[in-house]
Amino acid sequence: MRYIIVGAGAVGGAVGGRLAEAGHEVVLVARGKQYAALREGGLRLTTPEGTRTHRPPVVDGPAGLRLAGDDVLVLTVKTQDATDALDAWSAAPVEGGGTAAERLPLICAQNGVEGERLALRRFRRVYGCCVYLPATFVEPGRVVAAGAPLTGILHLGRYPSGTDDIVRAIAADWERAGLEVPVVPDVMRWKYAKLLSNLANAVEAVTGVLGGPEGRALAGRARAEGQAVFRAAGIEATGSEEQEAARGGRIRFDPVDGSERGGGSSWQSLARGTGTIEADYLNGEISLLGRLHGVPTPVNDVLRRTANTFARERRAAGSMSVAELTALADAES
């Protein structure tokens, strides 16, 4: 199988680079400065083992590629960019007839739970991927993946549920590339659990990497709202004991260049000045469920709104104090 990584950022670059190292055929899809950097200098993937440069084919869309029936699309763009990517790739023709949406499997390796719903409107075969992979992308052409001894743990399964031979074959390929890939019939339980942890992303993006009790307390309030709306909506998320059994002690975060670890995906969006952030599909998912089921979600409402303001105004990551953000949440509550 050839893996087409639609969004060669932190997660896409780490997965694509590891697959390339393991000898798998990979195509990277990127835009703007990242596309130019990958075309000119290749993908520089830095891990605790060192830095390697990979030079797989790079395209900026389906027009630059001939799709074949054994291709696998791996969607790693952030959810706010998913609709444009899905529209472009779903209509792409495949050799032998038909379109990508009709013939190719698509994996949603994204935070949140909306990507799979968007994809299933277009693609016949959609797979969810719960990403547990520490990676950073703030410089065009370079991705840092600090996980050791595993680069990441990626739970895979069909959406909305189940498994099949395709996902098992994909998992086997990925496990030969320094990843652990449990195949599960209930992948969305894992993704809803990850969503709860990702509610802290907006706090980190706005106030800086979480290190003190005040920031953790605010993130805990957002998580408590998430758990309340899950109960109201009848949504089951993987529990902490099951997550610990699957991941506990399996990955440590090793500094790769002597520097402290940076922030997560939302923090990186602000650091790169992209103008967008994924808060609508993280904290905004909780706000949506709260409105549907009559559960107040004031903390997540404030986090979503504030993170979007930071992205839109291109304010610096970490430039608001935790006290100020907490005061905004208190005023909403």
HELIX and SHEET records of a PDB file:
HELIX    1   1 ALA A   10  GLU A   21  1                                  12    
HELIX    2   2 GLY A   32  GLY A   41  1                                  10    
HELIX    3   3 PRO A   62  GLY A   64  5                                   3    
HELIX    4   4 THR A   79  ASP A   81  5                                   3    
HELIX    5   5 ALA A   82  SER A   90  1                                   9    
HELIX    6   6 ALA A  100  ARG A  103  1                                   4    
HELIX    7   7 GLU A  114  LEU A  120  1                                   7    
HELIX    8   8 ASP A  165  GLU A  175  1                                  11    
HELIX    9   9 VAL A  187  ASN A  198  1                                  12    
HELIX   10  10 ASN A  201  THR A  207  1                                   7    
HELIX   11  11 PRO A  213  ALA A  233  1                                  21    
HELIX   12  12 SER A  240  ARG A  247  1                                   8    
HELIX   13  13 SER A  265  ARG A  272  1                                   8    
HELIX   14  14 GLU A  278  TYR A  281  5                                   4    
HELIX   15  15 ASN A  283  HIS A  293  1                                  11    
HELIX   16  16 PRO A  298  ARG A  312  1                                  15    
HELIX   17  17 VAL A  322  GLU A  332  1                                  11    
SHEET    1   A 8 VAL A  58  VAL A  59  0                                        
SHEET    2   A 8 GLU A  25  VAL A  29  1                                        
SHEET    3   A 8 ARG A   2  VAL A   6  1                                        
SHEET    4   A 8 ASP A  71  LEU A  75  1                                        
SHEET    5   A 8 LEU A 106  CYS A 108  1                                        
SHEET    6   A 8 VAL A 126  TYR A 132  1                                        
SHEET    7   A 8 GLY A 152  ARG A 158 -1                                        
SHEET    8   A 8 LEU A 179  GLU A 180  1                                        
SHEET    1   B 4 GLY A  50  HIS A  54  0                                        
SHEET    2   B 4 LEU A  43  THR A  47 -1                                        
SHEET    3   B 4 ARG A 142  ALA A 145  1                                        
SHEET    4   B 4 ALA A 135  GLU A 139 -1                                        
SHEET    1   C 2 GLY A 147  PRO A 149  0                                        
SHEET    2   C 2 ILE A 251  PHE A 253 -1                                        
END                                                                             
